């Protein structure tokens, strides 16, 4: 069971930009080729997930799409060039040289090159390019945000593996302890100090311990599987992790408002929404460009060949030379009435700007809520951590005492079993509290700007 629930995500702005800039797409075959031998640190797992996770790769593709969109806007400033060629055959009445019509067959051939360049578009091209650049920057921060989310998911899965691994070790040790107890009880039975029922009771408890060991091992294997799937590894076989160090309980937690003030300047989702707000402002200027006249410059060259049946015609090459033409044009388009399309486009752009303002405010509120939850979760985790240490020490002492009473005939098996269950629960609570505190403290550190997955 994954008890580590990640709420929100956190990483510094510098860290986000470095992650987004350094990401290089890798093929799926990477997962098949990488050796799984050796122990994996948390940092290595996160690095692997950021390189190979499918969601991250999808977000990276969106960044590339925004780069293409920006290129398209940049190239709108340069002249275009188009070529044309035509062949026409005419049948029936046609104009003759004496300006009369007669039944004639005609044919003509034409070639041309044309170019055009926008001179003034009401700054629509300029603002569209700026908007595309902002969209690219926002997509880059989205990629960084996605990477920090996968980082926290990996951290949660990683600590879940350690949690289940430690419980598995506890269950294995408990089997060994129960075997040792069984040996002692059998010895007492052989010496006439214990009844056969006591031996059978301990044997039954040993069987239950072995069943619990199987379950603990299965939970551990499933936790490894979940982590390996996040890393896009082909199999969890030969995959093991290195235990993480956890902070001391003397660490003081920063106030919520102080963490929030720092996080506003660091969170990639906040930066992305701010940039989208700038993009929406550019959208208003783009829509207003429809109110302005449009000026464009054009030029072209062309030539043609013409022939009428029944009449002498100059050679093809000669006509192509003699009919060669050039032209330059300057056109002005003044908007007068377009069924209020431009006006409505401006109104729509303003609405989009308002919606983006609300989105930015909502993202800030969500960030504050996440920080509050992270703070209270960390505070509670620290208290649980301290309480679990005390409870586990007391439960162990009580269990050892009860075990001696049982061996000396001063307690029955039911009392020993009850005390043993209390001890095992205290051990489980201590293990859970340890890794819960580690995760919650790290999450709070990230909101505070302390980026470290080591």
DRENTI-539103 format. One line per 2 residues: number of its first residue (from 1); their letters; for each residue x negated, y, z negated of C-alpha. Coordinates in Angstrom, 1 decimal. Example, Ala and Ser with C-alpha at 12.3 -4.5 7.8 and 13.67 -1.06 7.14 Angstrom:
2
1	AS	-12.3:-4.5:-7.8 | -13.7:-1.1:-7.1
//
This chain:
454
1	XX	0.0:0.0:0.0 | -1.4:3.4:1.0
3	XX	-1.0:5.5:-2.1 | -3.0:8.4:-0.7
5	XX	-0.6:10.7:1.0 | -2.2:13.6:2.9
7	XX	-0.1:16.8:2.9 | -1.5:19.5:5.1
9	XX	-5.1:19.8:6.4 | -8.1:22.0:5.9
11	XX	-11.5:22.9:7.4 | -13.5:26.1:7.9
13	XX	-13.1:28.2:11.0 | -16.8:27.7:11.9
15	XX	-16.4:24.0:11.5 | -13.3:24.0:13.7
17	XX	-14.9:25.9:16.5 | -18.0:23.8:16.4
19	XX	-15.9:20.6:16.6 | -13.8:21.9:19.5
21	XX	-16.8:23.1:21.4 | -18.9:20.0:21.0
23	XX	-16.2:17.5:21.9 | -17.0:15.5:25.0
25	XX	-14.5:13.0:26.4 | -15.6:9.4:26.1
27	XX	-14.2:6.4:27.8 | -12.1:3.7:26.0
29	XX	-15.0:1.3:26.7 | -16.9:3.2:23.9
31	XX	-14.8:1.4:21.3 | -15.8:-1.9:22.9
33	XX	-19.5:-1.1:23.1 | -20.3:0.3:19.7
35	XX	-21.7:-2.2:17.2 | -19.8:-2.6:14.0
37	XX	-22.7:-3.9:12.0 | -23.9:-2.0:9.0
39	XX	-22.0:0.1:6.5 | -19.9:3.1:7.5
41	XX	-20.0:6.4:5.6 | -17.0:8.7:5.4
43	XX	-18.8:11.2:7.6 | -19.5:8.6:10.2
45	XX	-15.9:7.4:10.3 | -14.6:11.0:10.7
47	XX	-17.1:11.6:13.5 | -16.1:8.4:15.3
49	XX	-12.4:9.3:15.0 | -12.9:12.8:16.3
51	XX	-14.7:11.4:19.3 | -12.4:8.5:20.1
53	XX	-8.9:9.0:18.7 | -6.3:9.2:21.4
55	XX	-4.4:12.2:19.9 | -7.7:14.2:19.9
57	XX	-8.4:13.2:23.5 | -5.0:14.3:24.5
59	XX	-5.4:17.7:22.9 | -8.8:18.0:24.6
61	XX	-7.1:17.5:27.9 | -4.8:20.4:27.1
63	XX	-7.8:22.6:26.5 | -9.1:21.6:30.0
65	XX	-5.8:22.5:31.5 | -5.9:25.9:29.9
67	XX	-9.4:26.4:31.4 | -8.0:25.7:34.8
69	XX	-5.1:28.1:34.3 | -7.7:30.8:33.4
71	XX	-9.7:30.1:36.5 | -6.5:30.5:38.6
73	XX	-5.9:33.9:37.1 | -9.5:35.0:37.7
75	XX	-9.4:34.0:41.4 | -6.3:36.0:42.1
77	XX	-8.5:39.1:42.4 | -10.5:37.8:45.4
79	XX	-9.3:38.0:49.0 | -7.5:35.0:50.5
81	XX	-8.2:33.7:54.0 | -5.9:31.8:56.3
83	XX	-6.2:30.6:59.9 | -3.5:30.0:62.4
85	XX	-3.2:28.4:65.8 | -0.2:28.1:68.1
87	XX	0.8:26.6:71.4 | 4.0:27.7:73.1
89	XX	5.7:26.2:76.2 | 8.5:28.1:77.9
91	XX	11.1:26.9:80.4 | 13.8:28.9:82.3
93	XX	14.0:32.6:83.0 | 11.0:34.7:82.1
95	XX	9.7:38.2:82.7 | 7.7:38.7:85.9
97	XX	5.0:41.2:86.8 | 7.5:43.5:88.5
99	XX	9.6:43.7:85.3 | 12.3:41.4:86.6
101	XX	13.4:37.9:85.4 | 13.0:34.7:87.3
103	XX	13.0:31.0:86.7 | 9.4:30.4:85.6
105	XX	7.6:28.0:83.3 | 5.2:29.7:80.8
107	XX	2.7:28.7:78.2 | 0.7:30.6:75.7
109	XX	-2.0:29.8:73.2 | -2.9:31.9:70.2
111	XX	-5.5:31.9:67.4 | -5.8:34.1:64.4
113	XX	-7.5:34.7:61.0 | -5.8:36.8:58.3
115	XX	-6.9:38.0:54.8 | -5.3:39.9:52.1
117	XX	-6.2:41.3:48.7 | -4.0:42.9:46.0
119	XX	-5.0:46.5:45.3 | -2.6:47.4:42.5
121	XX	0.0:45.1:40.9 | 1.0:47.2:37.9
123	XX	-1.9:45.5:35.9 | 0.0:42.2:36.1
125	XX	-3.1:40.3:37.3 | -5.3:41.9:34.5
127	XX	-2.8:41.1:31.8 | -2.2:37.6:33.1
129	XX	-5.9:36.9:33.0 | -6.1:38.2:29.4
131	XX	-3.1:36.0:28.5 | -4.7:32.9:30.0
133	XX	-7.9:33.6:28.0 | -5.8:33.9:24.8
135	XX	-4.0:30.7:25.6 | -7.3:28.9:26.1
137	XX	-8.5:30.2:22.7 | -5.3:29.1:21.1
139	XX	-5.6:25.6:22.6 | -9.2:25.4:21.3
141	XX	-7.9:26.1:17.8 | -5.2:23.6:18.3
143	XX	-7.9:21.0:19.1 | -9.8:22.0:15.9
145	XX	-6.5:21.7:13.9 | -5.9:18.2:15.4
147	XX	-9.5:17.2:14.4 | -9.0:18.3:10.9
149	XX	-5.8:16.4:10.6 | -7.4:13.2:11.8
151	XX	-10.3:13.9:9.4 | -7.9:13.9:6.5
153	XX	-6.1:10.9:7.7 | -9.4:9.1:8.0
155	XX	-10.4:10.3:4.5 | -7.1:9.0:3.1
157	XX	-7.5:5.6:4.9 | -11.1:5.4:3.8
159	XX	-10.3:6.0:0.2 | -7.5:3.5:0.4
161	XX	-10.0:0.9:1.6 | -12.2:1.6:-1.4
163	XX	-9.2:1.5:-3.7 | -8.1:-1.9:-2.5
165	XX	-11.6:-3.2:-2.4 | -12.1:-2.3:-6.1
167	XX	-8.8:-3.9:-7.0 | -9.9:-7.0:-5.0
169	XX	-13.1:-7.1:-7.1 | -11.1:-6.7:-10.3
171	XX	-8.9:-9.6:-9.2 | -11.9:-11.8:-8.4
173	XX	-13.5:-11.0:-11.8 | -10.2:-11.8:-13.5
175	XX	-10.2:-15.3:-11.8 | -13.7:-15.9:-13.2
177	XX	-12.7:-14.7:-16.6 | -9.7:-17.0:-16.5
179	XX	-11.9:-19.9:-15.5 | -14.2:-19.2:-18.4
181	XX	-11.2:-19.1:-20.8 | -9.9:-22.4:-19.4
183	XX	-13.3:-23.9:-20.1 | -13.2:-22.7:-23.7
185	XX	-9.6:-23.9:-24.2 | -10.5:-27.3:-22.8
187	XX	-13.4:-27.5:-25.2 | -11.2:-26.6:-28.1
189	XX	-8.6:-29.2:-26.9 | -11.3:-31.9:-26.8
191	XX	-12.3:-31.0:-30.3 | -8.7:-31.1:-31.5
193	XX	-8.4:-27.3:-32.1 | -5.9:-26.6:-29.2
195	XX	-2.9:-28.5:-27.9 | -2.6:-29.8:-24.4
197	XX	0.2:-27.3:-23.7 | -2.4:-24.5:-24.3
199	XX	-4.6:-26.0:-21.6 | -1.7:-26.3:-19.1
201	XX	-0.7:-22.7:-19.9 | -4.1:-21.4:-19.1
203	XX	-4.2:-23.5:-15.9 | -0.9:-22.0:-14.8
205	XX	-2.2:-18.5:-15.5 | -5.3:-19.3:-13.5
207	XX	-3.2:-20.3:-10.5 | -1.3:-17.0:-10.8
209	XX	-4.6:-15.1:-10.9 | -5.8:-16.9:-7.8
211	XX	-2.6:-16.0:-6.0 | -3.1:-12.4:-7.1
213	XX	-6.6:-12.6:-5.7 | -5.3:-13.7:-2.3
215	XX	-2.8:-10.8:-2.3 | -5.6:-8.3:-3.3
217	XX	-7.8:-9.6:-0.5 | -5.0:-9.3:2.0
219	XX	-4.3:-5.7:0.9 | -8.0:-5.0:1.4
221	XX	-8.1:-6.5:4.9 | -5.0:-4.5:5.9
223	XX	-6.5:-1.3:4.6 | -9.6:-2.0:6.7
225	XX	-7.4:-2.7:9.7 | -5.6:0.6:9.3
227	XX	-8.9:2.5:9.1 | -10.3:0.7:12.1
229	XX	-7.3:1.5:14.2 | -7.7:5.2:13.3
231	XX	-11.2:4.9:14.6 | -10.1:3.1:17.7
233	XX	-12.3:0.2:16.9 | -11.5:-3.1:18.6
235	XX	-11.5:-5.2:15.4 | -12.1:-4.7:11.7
237	XX	-14.4:-7.8:11.6 | -17.9:-7.0:10.2
239	XX	-16.6:-3.6:9.3 | -17.3:-2.3:5.8
241	XX	-17.5:1.1:4.2 | -19.8:2.7:1.7
243	XX	-18.3:3.8:-1.7 | -17.9:7.5:-2.0
245	XX	-19.1:9.6:-4.9 | -16.4:11.5:-6.8
247	XX	-16.6:14.8:-8.5 | -16.9:15.1:-12.3
249	XX	-13.8:16.0:-14.3 | -15.5:19.2:-15.5
251	XX	-14.9:20.8:-12.1 | -12.7:23.9:-12.4
253	XX	-9.9:24.5:-10.0 | -9.7:27.9:-8.3
255	XX	-6.4:29.9:-8.6 | -3.9:29.4:-5.9
257	XX	-3.8:33.0:-4.7 | -7.6:33.0:-4.4
259	XX	-7.6:29.8:-2.3 | -4.8:31.2:-0.1
261	XX	-6.7:34.5:0.6 | -9.7:32.5:1.8
263	XX	-7.6:30.0:3.8 | -5.9:32.7:5.8
265	XX	-9.2:33.5:7.4 | -10.2:29.9:7.9
267	XX	-7.2:27.9:8.9 | -7.2:27.0:12.6
269	XX	-3.4:26.9:12.8 | -3.2:30.5:11.5
271	XX	-5.8:31.6:14.1 | -3.9:29.8:16.8
273	XX	-0.6:31.5:15.9 | -2.3:34.9:15.7
275	XX	-3.7:34.4:19.2 | -0.3:33.3:20.5
277	XX	1.1:36.5:19.1 | -1.4:38.5:21.1
279	XX	-0.5:36.4:24.2 | 3.2:37.2:23.7
281	XX	2.3:40.9:23.6 | 0.5:40.5:26.9
283	XX	3.6:38.8:28.2 | 5.6:42.0:27.7
285	XX	3.0:43.9:29.7 | 3.2:41.3:32.5
287	XX	7.0:41.6:32.6 | 6.8:45.5:32.7
289	XX	4.5:45.2:35.8 | 7.7:44.6:37.8
291	XX	8.6:48.3:37.4 | 5.5:49.5:39.2
293	XX	4.8:49.7:42.9 | 2.7:47.0:44.5
295	XX	-0.2:47.9:46.9 | -2.0:45.3:49.0
297	XX	-4.6:45.5:51.6 | -4.7:43.1:54.6
299	XX	-6.8:42.5:57.7 | -6.7:40.1:60.6
301	XX	-8.2:39.1:63.9 | -6.7:37.2:66.7
303	XX	-6.6:36.3:70.4 | -4.3:34.7:72.9
305	XX	-4.0:33.1:76.3 | -0.9:33.4:78.6
307	XX	0.0:31.6:81.8 | 3.1:31.8:84.1
309	XX	3.7:29.1:86.7 | 3.6:30.4:90.3
311	XX	1.3:33.3:89.5 | -2.4:33.7:89.4
313	XX	-3.8:33.8:85.9 | -7.1:34.8:84.5
315	XX	-9.3:32.0:83.2 | -8.8:30.8:79.6
317	XX	-12.1:32.0:78.3 | -11.7:35.4:80.0
319	XX	-8.3:36.0:78.5 | -9.5:34.9:75.1
321	XX	-12.1:37.6:75.3 | -9.9:40.3:76.8
323	XX	-7.0:39.6:74.4 | -9.1:39.8:71.2
325	XX	-7.5:42.1:68.6 | -8.2:43.3:65.1
327	XX	-6.0:44.9:62.5 | -6.1:46.4:59.1
329	XX	-3.0:47.1:57.0 | -2.2:48.7:53.8
331	XX	1.3:48.0:52.4 | 3.2:49.6:49.6
333	XX	6.2:47.9:47.9 | 8.3:50.1:45.6
335	XX	10.9:48.3:43.4 | 14.3:50.0:43.5
337	XX	16.8:47.5:42.4 | 16.3:43.8:41.8
339	XX	19.6:42.9:40.0 | 18.0:43.8:36.6
341	XX	15.6:40.9:36.8 | 12.6:43.0:35.7
343	XX	14.6:44.5:32.8 | 15.8:41.1:31.6
345	XX	12.2:39.7:32.0 | 11.0:42.5:29.6
347	XX	13.8:41.8:27.1 | 13.0:38.1:27.2
349	XX	9.3:38.8:26.7 | 10.1:41.0:23.7
351	XX	12.3:38.2:22.3 | 9.4:35.8:22.7
353	XX	7.1:38.2:20.8 | 9.7:38.3:17.9
355	XX	9.9:34.6:17.8 | 6.1:34.3:17.7
357	XX	6.0:36.8:14.8 | 8.4:34.6:12.9
359	XX	6.4:31.5:13.8 | 3.2:33.2:12.4
361	XX	5.0:34.1:9.2 | 6.4:30.6:8.9
363	XX	3.0:29.1:9.4 | 1.6:31.3:6.6
365	XX	4.4:30.3:4.3 | 3.7:26.7:5.1
367	XX	0.0:27.1:4.4 | 0.8:28.7:1.0
369	XX	3.2:25.8:0.2 | 0.5:23.3:1.2
371	XX	-2.1:25.0:-1.0 | 0.4:25.0:-3.9
373	XX	1.0:21.3:-3.5 | -2.7:20.6:-3.1
375	XX	-3.4:22.6:-6.3 | -0.8:20.9:-8.4
377	XX	-1.6:17.5:-7.0 | -5.3:18.0:-7.9
379	XX	-4.4:19.3:-11.3 | -2.2:16.3:-12.0
381	XX	-4.8:13.9:-10.5 | -7.5:15.2:-12.9
383	XX	-5.2:14.8:-15.9 | -4.3:11.2:-14.7
385	XX	-8.0:10.5:-14.3 | -8.9:11.5:-17.8
387	XX	-5.8:9.7:-19.3 | -6.5:6.5:-17.3
389	XX	-10.1:6.3:-18.6 | -8.9:6.5:-22.2
391	XX	-6.0:4.1:-21.6 | -8.2:1.5:-19.9
393	XX	-10.9:1.6:-22.6 | -8.2:1.0:-25.3
395	XX	-6.4:-1.7:-23.2 | -9.7:-3.6:-22.7
397	XX	-10.5:-3.5:-26.3 | -7.1:-4.7:-27.3
399	XX	-7.3:-7.5:-24.7 | -10.6:-8.7:-25.9
401	XX	-9.4:-8.7:-29.5 | -6.3:-10.7:-28.5
403	XX	-8.4:-13.2:-26.6 | -10.4:-13.9:-29.7
405	XX	-7.3:-14.3:-31.8 | -5.9:-16.7:-29.2
407	XX	-9.1:-18.8:-29.3 | -9.0:-18.8:-33.1
409	XX	-5.4:-19.9:-33.1 | -4.1:-16.6:-34.6
411	XX	-2.1:-15.7:-31.4 | -0.1:-17.7:-28.9
413	XX	-0.3:-17.7:-25.1 | 2.6:-15.3:-24.6
415	XX	0.9:-12.6:-26.7 | -2.4:-13.1:-24.8
417	XX	-0.6:-12.9:-21.4 | 1.3:-9.7:-22.4
419	XX	-1.9:-8.0:-23.5 | -3.7:-9.2:-20.4
421	XX	-1.0:-7.7:-18.1 | -1.3:-4.4:-20.0
423	XX	-5.1:-4.4:-19.4 | -4.8:-5.2:-15.7
425	XX	-2.3:-2.4:-15.3 | -4.6:0.0:-17.0
427	XX	-7.5:-1.1:-14.8 | -5.3:-0.6:-11.7
429	XX	-4.2:2.8:-12.9 | -7.8:3.9:-13.5
431	XX	-8.9:2.8:-10.0 | -6.0:4.6:-8.4
433	XX	-6.5:7.7:-10.5 | -10.2:7.8:-9.5
435	XX	-9.6:7.8:-5.8 | -6.5:10.0:-6.1
437	XX	-8.6:12.6:-7.9 | -11.4:12.4:-5.2
439	XX	-9.0:12.9:-2.3 | -7.0:15.7:-4.0
441	XX	-10.1:17.6:-5.0 | -11.6:17.3:-1.5
443	XX	-8.3:18.6:0.0 | -8.4:21.6:-2.3
445	XX	-12.1:22.2:-1.5 | -11.3:22.4:2.2
447	XX	-8.6:25.0:1.6 | -11.2:26.9:-0.4
449	XX	-13.7:26.7:2.5 | -16.0:24.1:1.1
451	XX	-16.4:21.7:4.1 | -18.2:18.5:3.3
453	XX	-17.2:14.9:4.2 | -20.4:13.5:2.6
//
